[in-house]
Amino acid sequence: MSEANAWSYTWLDLYQYADGAQIVYTVEEISNDANYLVSYIVGEGTNGEVVWQITNTFVDVTPDTGDSIGSMFMLMIFSMAGVLLMVPAGRKKEHENEA
């Protein structure tokens, strides 16, 4: 399947019976990509035919590591440390100027 055929395929003239027993056809999407959730809808077409609609929906399975909060916390800590280091240096210069 491809975009050129509108991501669809039609099986025509399938046998309904084999050795007197009705044949049951199934369709299954086979994928190794955990980022897609497959769903199926089975219905009846306008001429009584069975219609399968298979939909692949993207699902972000990236684990939430909380890294954005951790990064913001670390940035805040380093910023505060930088300010605290500058304060004593400024006071030292004031004391040197007084002498």
Secondary structure, 3 states (H helix, E strand, C coil): CCHHHCCCCCCCCCCCEECCEECCCCCCCCCCCCCEEEEEEEEECCCCCEEEEEEEEECCCCCCCCHHHHHHHHHHHHHHHHHHHHHHHHHHHHHHHHC
